Amino acid sequence: MNALTREFVDGLSAEKNEPAWMRAHRARCLEVFGRAPLPRFGPDLSELDFSDLAYYARPVDPVKRWEDLPDEIRRTFAALRLPEAEQKALAGLGAQVDSEVVYRSLLDTVRAQGVIFTSMDTAVREYPWVEGYFMKVIPPEDNKFAALHGAVWSGGTFIWIPPGVEVAVPLQAYYRMQTEAVGQFEHTLIVAEPGSSVHYIEGCSAPRYARSALHSGMVEIFAKEGAKVRFTTIQNWSKNVYNLNNKRALAHAGAAVDWVSASLGSKVTMLYPTTVLLGPGARTENLAFTFSQDGMWLDSGARALHRAPDTTSRLISRSVVQGNGKSVFRGTVHVSPLARGAKAHVECSTLLLTPDARTETIPTLNAETDDVELGHEATVGRVSQDQLFYLMSRGLSEAQAMSLIVNGFVSPILKEIPLEYSVELKGLLEMSFERAIG
């Protein structure tokens, strides 16, 4: 374990050879963390023992060639088809194990466009101007886990897209928690200059251990005038992981920020991607799918903060709950007096598969101007036994029939995920039903 002290934080900064501003930043974040309370809403976090976590772990040294990774790590990533994806469908790939990025690649054609795709640690050391962006969207005072992240962050991704450059195929990073009771605190920072576009995909997984682990990453996005950023997350943490992240974007005039996510794992998730619509005509869309199973509490949602005229937001959620799992959706829209002509729509649909499944929908829509269009829809339903019987009479097993019904329910989200990933998600769903039904 790493004791969470000033000495540890200073030592981490020194080991990473960080500039003075980052060392001071870590110290300030640690001080804020010490006095900040746990969230006063949502899941019970009292079982999360901060003294039982390894705040830094480096089981694997970084390599430049995929072939040089240890066999165990390569087998894990091969099972996730990462080498295949890198060759066929990605402009760049990063892989992180516990606290450090162990591999990163970028197509020469994309590098020639001037794109920067590197680890966050490298960016902090090599680009002094990163200081002007780092934790400027989410300051440590925002919440206790933002402060903790700022004190002990390690690894993650930095992306800079030059003005007018469109990255035609996605960039991806994959995060693996390998060590028992580890904390993973990667920092992702995307700066999309005016008129640029990029699609970034992150995947997450971990083996199951008896002791709890913590994932508390942070994502900050700067979408400048007319830029387009799509951020896709596929999360399949094991059921001993507390997944407590912060994600936020600033969208300037005419910019677009889209969040797409599929969450199938973790013991507890608290995640509410937020877009601040700062410039006229900016827009955001959040498409989220959650699958909460036995012993899981997925508390998620999205926030759109309209700060300029003629801005648009759509927050769409599909939740599936099985066993005694719980799903909570918190959709928040706030329209300031300056945001005349704003349009916002919040929609949450939940499918309950078992009698003990639980769900809540907590919408918050607040407008400080009359010139606005706000809409909200919420539905909760159960699987029809007649529908299930019909599919099984056509030769499907109960697990296959349930999977087909659920896939149809979440298709508005799955169709927004690249094909190779949506196929994997469908397979994971079917395996979950097979285990549950036996």
C-alpha positions as CSV (number, residue, x, y, z in Angstrom):
1,M,0.0,0.0,0.0
2,N,1.0,3.6,-0.5
3,A,0.2,5.9,2.5
4,L,-1.6,8.9,1.2
5,T,0.8,11.6,2.6
6,R,2.5,14.7,1.4
7,E,5.8,12.7,1.2
8,F,4.2,10.1,-1.1
9,V,2.7,12.8,-3.4
10,D,6.0,14.7,-3.6
11,G,7.9,11.5,-4.2
12,L,5.5,10.5,-7.0
13,S,6.0,13.9,-8.7
14,A,9.8,13.6,-8.3
15,E,9.9,10.1,-9.7
16,K,8.0,11.3,-12.8
17,N,10.4,14.3,-13.1
18,E,7.5,16.7,-13.2
19,P,7.8,20.5,-13.4
20,A,7.3,22.6,-10.3
21,W,3.8,23.6,-11.2
22,M,2.6,20.0,-11.2
23,R,4.2,19.2,-7.8
24,A,2.5,22.3,-6.3
25,H,-0.8,21.2,-7.9
26,R,-0.6,17.8,-6.4
27,A,0.1,19.2,-3.0
28,R,-2.9,21.6,-3.2
29,C,-5.2,18.7,-4.3
30,L,-4.1,16.6,-1.4
31,E,-5.0,19.3,1.0
32,V,-8.4,19.8,-0.6
33,F,-9.0,16.0,-0.5
34,G,-8.3,15.9,3.2
35,R,-11.1,18.4,4.1
36,A,-13.7,17.5,1.4
37,P,-16.7,15.4,2.3
38,L,-17.9,12.3,0.5
39,P,-20.8,12.8,-1.9
40,R,-24.0,13.4,0.0
41,F,-26.2,11.6,-2.6
42,G,-26.2,8.3,-4.3
43,P,-24.6,5.0,-3.3
44,D,-23.1,4.3,0.1
45,L,-19.3,4.7,-0.1
46,S,-18.6,4.0,3.5
47,E,-17.0,0.6,2.7
48,L,-14.4,2.2,0.5
49,D,-11.2,2.1,2.6
50,F,-8.8,4.8,1.4
51,S,-6.1,3.3,3.7
52,D,-6.3,-0.1,1.9
53,L,-5.5,1.1,-1.6
54,A,-2.3,1.0,-3.6
55,Y,-2.2,4.6,-5.0
56,Y,0.6,3.7,-7.4
57,A,1.5,0.3,-9.0
58,R,3.8,-0.4,-11.9
59,P,3.7,-4.2,-12.7
60,V,4.9,-3.7,-16.3
61,D,7.5,-1.5,-17.8
62,P,6.6,0.6,-20.9
63,V,7.7,-0.8,-24.3
64,K,7.8,0.6,-27.9
65,R,6.9,-2.7,-29.6
66,W,3.8,-4.8,-28.9
67,E,5.8,-7.9,-29.0
68,D,7.9,-6.8,-26.1
69,L,5.1,-6.8,-23.6
70,P,5.0,-9.7,-21.1
71,D,3.2,-12.7,-22.3
72,E,0.4,-12.5,-19.7
73,I,-0.4,-8.9,-20.7
74,R,-0.3,-9.7,-24.4
75,R,-2.6,-12.6,-23.9
76,T,-5.0,-10.3,-22.0
77,F,-5.0,-7.7,-24.6
78,A,-5.2,-10.2,-27.5
79,A,-8.4,-11.6,-25.9
80,L,-9.8,-8.1,-26.2
81,R,-8.7,-8.0,-29.8
82,L,-6.6,-4.9,-29.3
83,P,-3.8,-5.9,-31.8
84,E,-6.4,-6.7,-34.4
85,A,-8.2,-3.4,-33.8
86,E,-4.9,-1.5,-34.0
87,Q,-4.2,-3.0,-37.4
88,K,-7.7,-2.6,-38.9
89,A,-9.6,0.3,-37.4
90,L,-7.5,2.7,-35.3
91,A,-5.4,5.7,-36.0
92,G,-3.7,5.2,-32.7
93,L,-3.7,2.9,-29.7
94,G,-2.6,3.3,-26.1
95,A,-2.6,0.7,-23.3
96,Q,-2.2,1.3,-19.6
97,V,-1.8,-1.3,-16.8
98,D,-2.5,0.0,-13.3
99,S,-0.7,3.4,-13.0
100,E,1.5,3.6,-16.2
101,V,1.0,3.6,-19.9
102,V,2.9,0.5,-21.2
103,Y,2.3,0.9,-25.0
104,R,1.3,3.6,-27.5
105,S,1.3,3.8,-31.3
106,L,0.1,6.4,-33.8
107,L,-0.2,6.0,-37.6
108,D,2.4,7.9,-39.5
109,T,-0.3,9.6,-41.6
110,V,-2.0,11.0,-38.5
111,R,1.3,12.1,-37.0
112,A,2.0,13.9,-40.3
113,Q,-1.2,15.9,-39.8
114,G,0.4,17.4,-36.6
115,V,-1.7,15.4,-34.2
116,I,-0.3,14.8,-30.7
117,F,-1.3,11.5,-29.1
118,T,0.8,10.7,-26.1
119,S,0.7,9.8,-22.4
120,M,-0.4,12.6,-20.0
121,D,2.8,12.2,-18.1
122,T,4.8,12.9,-21.3
123,A,2.7,15.9,-22.1
124,V,3.2,17.5,-18.7
125,R,7.0,17.2,-19.1
126,E,7.3,18.2,-22.7
127,Y,4.6,20.8,-23.3
128,P,4.7,23.7,-20.8
129,W,1.4,25.1,-22.2
130,V,-0.5,22.0,-20.9
131,E,-0.5,23.8,-17.5
132,G,-3.2,26.2,-19.0
133,Y,-5.5,23.2,-19.5
134,F,-4.8,20.7,-16.8
135,M,-7.7,20.5,-14.3
136,K,-9.0,23.8,-15.5
137,V,-12.4,22.3,-16.5
138,I,-12.7,20.2,-13.3
139,P,-10.9,21.9,-10.4
140,P,-10.0,19.9,-7.2
141,E,-12.6,21.9,-5.2
142,D,-15.4,20.3,-7.4
143,N,-15.6,17.2,-5.3
144,K,-13.6,14.8,-3.1
145,F,-12.7,12.4,-5.9
146,A,-11.6,15.2,-8.2
147,A,-9.2,16.3,-5.5
148,L,-7.9,12.8,-4.9
149,H,-7.4,12.4,-8.6
150,G,-5.4,15.6,-8.8
151,A,-3.1,14.5,-6.0
152,V,-2.2,11.0,-7.2
153,W,-3.1,10.9,-11.0
154,S,-0.8,8.8,-13.2
155,G,-0.9,7.8,-16.8
156,G,-3.8,8.6,-19.2
157,T,-3.9,10.3,-22.6
158,F,-3.2,13.7,-24.1
159,I,-4.6,14.5,-27.5
160,W,-4.1,17.8,-29.4
161,I,-5.8,18.2,-32.8
162,P,-4.5,21.1,-34.9
163,P,-6.9,23.6,-36.4
164,G,-8.9,22.2,-39.3
165,V,-7.5,18.7,-39.0
166,E,-10.0,15.8,-39.2
167,V,-8.8,12.5,-37.8
168,A,-10.7,10.0,-40.0
169,V,-10.5,6.9,-37.8
170,P,-10.7,6.6,-34.0
171,L,-7.9,6.9,-31.4
172,Q,-8.2,4.4,-28.6
173,A,-6.8,3.7,-25.1
174,Y,-7.4,0.7,-23.0
175,Y,-7.1,0.7,-19.2
176,R,-6.5,-2.5,-17.2
177,M,-6.4,-2.8,-13.4
178,Q,-4.1,-5.8,-12.7
179,T,-3.1,-5.4,-9.1
180,E,-5.3,-6.3,-6.1
181,A,-6.7,-3.2,-4.2
182,V,-5.2,-0.8,-6.7
183,G,-6.3,2.7,-7.4
184,Q,-6.2,3.8,-11.1
185,F,-6.2,7.5,-11.7
186,E,-5.5,8.1,-15.4
187,H,-6.0,11.7,-16.8
188,T,-7.4,12.2,-20.3
189,L,-7.1,15.7,-21.8
190,I,-8.3,16.4,-25.3
191,V,-7.8,19.8,-27.0
192,A,-9.6,20.1,-30.3
193,E,-8.6,23.3,-32.1
194,P,-11.1,25.3,-34.2
195,G,-12.6,23.3,-37.1
196,S,-11.0,20.0,-36.1
197,S,-12.6,16.6,-35.3
198,V,-11.6,13.4,-33.4
199,H,-13.3,10.3,-32.1
200,Y,-11.6,8.8,-29.0
201,I,-12.5,5.4,-27.5
202,E,-11.6,4.1,-24.1
203,G,-12.1,0.6,-22.8
204,C,-11.8,-0.6,-19.2
205,S,-11.6,-4.0,-17.4
206,A,-10.1,-5.7,-14.3
207,P,-9.9,-9.2,-12.8
208,R,-12.1,-10.0,-9.8
209,Y,-10.4,-9.8,-6.4
210,A,-11.8,-10.1,-2.9
211,R,-10.6,-6.6,-1.8
212,S,-12.1,-3.4,-3.3
213,A,-10.3,-1.4,-6.0
214,L,-10.9,2.2,-7.0
215,H,-11.0,3.7,-10.5
216,S,-11.1,7.5,-10.3
217,G,-10.1,8.8,-13.7
218,M,-10.7,12.2,-15.1
219,V,-11.6,13.5,-18.6
220,E,-11.3,17.1,-19.7
221,I,-12.3,18.2,-23.2
222,F,-11.8,21.6,-24.9
223,A,-13.8,21.7,-28.1
224,K,-13.0,25.1,-29.7
225,E,-15.0,26.9,-32.3
226,G,-16.5,24.5,-34.8
227,A,-14.6,21.5,-33.4
228,K,-16.3,18.0,-33.1
229,V,-15.3,15.6,-30.4
230,R,-16.9,12.2,-29.8
231,F,-15.9,10.3,-26.6
232,T,-16.9,6.6,-26.4
233,T,-16.5,4.5,-23.2
234,I,-16.9,0.8,-22.9
235,Q,-16.6,-0.2,-19.2
236,N,-16.6,-3.8,-18.0
237,W,-15.0,-3.4,-14.5
238,S,-15.2,-6.4,-12.2
239,K,-17.6,-6.3,-9.3
240,N,-15.1,-5.3,-6.7
241,V,-14.3,-1.9,-8.4
242,Y,-15.6,1.4,-7.2
243,N,-15.9,3.4,-10.5
244,L,-16.0,7.1,-9.5
245,N,-15.0,9.3,-12.4
246,N,-15.2,12.9,-13.4
247,K,-15.8,13.8,-17.1
248,R,-16.5,17.4,-18.4
249,A,-16.2,19.3,-21.7
250,L,-16.3,22.9,-22.8
251,A,-17.9,23.5,-26.1
252,H,-17.3,26.8,-27.8
253,A,-19.3,28.4,-30.6
254,G,-20.5,25.9,-33.2
255,A,-18.7,23.0,-31.5
256,A,-20.1,19.6,-30.9
257,V,-19.3,17.2,-28.0
258,D,-20.9,13.7,-28.0
259,W,-20.6,11.2,-25.2
260,V,-21.4,7.5,-25.9
261,S,-21.0,5.0,-23.1
262,A,-21.8,1.4,-22.3
263,S,-21.4,0.3,-18.6
264,L,-21.6,-3.3,-17.8
265,G,-19.4,-3.7,-14.7
266,S,-18.3,-2.4,-11.3
267,K,-19.6,-2.7,-7.8
268,V,-20.6,1.0,-7.7
269,T,-20.5,3.6,-10.5
270,M,-21.0,7.3,-10.1
271,L,-20.5,9.1,-13.4
272,Y,-22.2,12.1,-14.9
273,P,-20.5,13.4,-18.0
274,T,-21.0,17.2,-18.3
275,T,-20.9,19.5,-21.2
276,V,-20.8,23.3,-20.7
277,L,-22.1,24.9,-23.9
278,L,-20.2,28.2,-23.9
279,G,-20.7,29.5,-27.4
280,P,-23.6,30.2,-29.7
281,G,-24.8,27.1,-31.7
282,A,-22.8,24.7,-29.6
283,R,-24.4,21.3,-29.1
284,T,-24.0,18.1,-27.1
285,E,-25.4,14.6,-27.1
286,N,-25.1,12.0,-24.4
287,L,-26.0,8.4,-25.2
288,A,-25.6,5.9,-22.4
289,F,-26.4,2.3,-21.8
290,T,-26.0,0.7,-18.3
291,F,-26.5,-3.0,-17.3
292,S,-26.8,-3.4,-13.5
293,Q,-26.6,-6.9,-12.2
294,D,-26.7,-8.6,-8.8
295,G,-24.9,-6.5,-6.1
296,M,-24.3,-3.5,-8.4
297,W,-25.4,0.1,-8.1
298,L,-24.9,2.1,-11.3
299,D,-25.6,5.7,-10.5
300,S,-25.1,7.6,-13.7
301,G,-26.5,10.3,-16.0
302,A,-25.4,13.5,-17.7
303,R,-25.5,17.2,-17.4
304,A,-25.8,19.9,-20.0
305,L,-25.2,23.5,-18.9
306,H,-26.4,26.0,-21.5
307,R,-24.5,29.3,-21.3
308,A,-25.0,30.7,-24.8
309,P,-27.9,31.3,-27.2
310,D,-29.1,28.6,-29.7
311,T,-27.4,25.8,-28.0
312,T,-28.8,22.2,-28.1
313,S,-28.5,19.1,-25.9
314,R,-29.9,15.6,-26.0
315,L,-29.4,13.3,-23.0
316,I,-30.6,9.7,-23.8
317,S,-30.3,6.7,-21.5
318,R,-31.2,3.0,-21.7
319,S,-30.8,1.0,-18.5
320,V,-31.2,-2.7,-18.0
321,V,-31.4,-4.1,-14.4
322,Q,-31.1,-7.8,-13.5
323,G,-31.1,-9.7,-10.1
324,N,-31.1,-7.2,-7.2
325,G,-29.1,-4.6,-9.1
326,K,-29.9,-0.9,-9.0
327,S,-29.8,1.7,-11.7
328,V,-30.2,5.5,-11.1
329,F,-30.3,8.0,-13.9
330,R,-29.7,11.7,-13.1
331,G,-30.3,14.0,-16.0
332,T,-29.6,17.7,-15.4
333,V,-30.2,20.6,-17.8
334,H,-29.6,24.2,-16.7
335,V,-30.3,27.1,-19.1
336,S,-28.8,30.4,-18.1
337,P,-30.5,33.8,-18.9
338,L,-28.0,34.3,-21.8
339,A,-29.0,31.0,-23.5
340,R,-32.1,32.2,-25.4
341,G,-33.3,29.8,-28.0
342,A,-31.8,26.8,-26.3
343,K,-33.3,23.3,-26.9
344,A,-32.8,20.4,-24.5
345,H,-34.3,16.9,-24.4
346,V,-33.9,14.3,-21.6
347,E,-35.0,10.7,-22.1
348,C,-34.6,7.7,-19.8
349,S,-35.9,4.2,-20.4
350,T,-35.4,1.3,-18.1
351,L,-36.0,-2.5,-18.6
352,L,-36.4,-4.5,-15.4
353,L,-35.6,-8.2,-15.9
354,T,-36.3,-9.6,-12.4
355,P,-38.7,-8.8,-9.5
356,D,-35.9,-7.5,-7.2
357,A,-34.5,-5.1,-9.8
358,R,-34.6,-1.5,-8.8
359,T,-34.5,1.8,-10.7
360,E,-34.8,5.5,-10.1
361,T,-35.0,8.5,-12.6
362,I,-34.1,11.9,-11.2
363,P,-34.5,14.6,-13.8
364,T,-33.6,18.2,-13.1
365,L,-34.5,20.8,-15.7
366,N,-34.1,24.5,-14.9
367,A,-34.4,27.4,-17.2
368,E,-33.8,31.1,-16.4
369,T,-35.3,32.3,-19.7
370,D,-38.7,31.8,-21.3
371,D,-37.2,31.4,-24.8
372,V,-36.3,27.8,-24.5
373,E,-37.6,24.3,-25.4
374,L,-37.3,21.6,-22.7
375,G,-38.5,18.1,-23.0
376,H,-38.4,15.0,-20.7
377,E,-39.5,11.4,-21.1
378,A,-39.1,8.5,-18.7
379,T,-40.4,4.9,-19.1
380,V,-40.0,1.7,-17.0
381,G,-41.0,-1.7,-18.3
382,R,-40.5,-5.4,-17.7
383,V,-39.8,-8.2,-20.1
384,S,-43.0,-9.6,-21.4
385,Q,-43.4,-13.4,-20.6
386,D,-45.4,-13.7,-23.8
387,Q,-42.6,-12.3,-25.8
388,L,-40.1,-14.5,-24.1
389,F,-42.2,-17.6,-24.7
390,Y,-42.7,-16.8,-28.3
391,L,-38.9,-16.5,-28.9
392,M,-38.2,-19.7,-27.0
393,S,-40.9,-21.5,-29.1
394,R,-38.8,-20.6,-32.1
395,G,-35.8,-22.5,-30.8
396,L,-33.9,-19.9,-28.8
397,S,-32.7,-20.7,-25.3
398,E,-33.9,-18.5,-22.5
399,A,-30.6,-16.7,-22.4
400,Q,-30.6,-16.1,-26.2
401,A,-34.2,-14.9,-26.1
402,M,-33.4,-12.5,-23.2
403,S,-30.3,-11.2,-25.0
404,L,-32.3,-10.6,-28.2
405,I,-34.9,-8.6,-26.3
406,V,-32.3,-6.5,-24.5
407,N,-30.3,-5.9,-27.6
408,G,-33.4,-4.5,-29.3
409,F,-34.1,-2.3,-26.3
410,V,-30.6,-0.8,-26.3
411,S,-30.1,-0.7,-30.1
412,P,-30.4,3.2,-30.2
413,I,-27.1,3.2,-28.2
414,L,-25.4,0.2,-29.7
415,K,-25.8,1.6,-33.2
416,E,-23.7,4.6,-32.2
417,I,-20.8,2.4,-31.1
418,P,-18.3,1.1,-33.8
419,L,-19.4,-2.2,-35.1
420,E,-16.6,-4.4,-33.7
421,Y,-17.3,-3.0,-30.2
422,S,-21.1,-3.4,-30.4
423,V,-20.6,-7.1,-31.4
424,E,-18.4,-7.6,-28.3
425,L,-21.0,-5.9,-26.1
426,K,-23.8,-8.2,-27.5
427,G,-21.6,-11.2,-26.7
428,L,-21.0,-10.0,-23.1
429,L,-24.7,-9.5,-22.6
430,E,-25.5,-13.0,-23.7
431,M,-22.8,-14.5,-21.4
432,S,-24.3,-12.5,-18.5
433,F,-27.7,-14.0,-19.1
434,E,-26.3,-17.5,-19.5
435,R,-24.6,-17.2,-16.1
436,A,-27.7,-15.8,-14.4
437,I,-30.1,-18.3,-15.9
438,G,-27.7,-21.2,-15.4
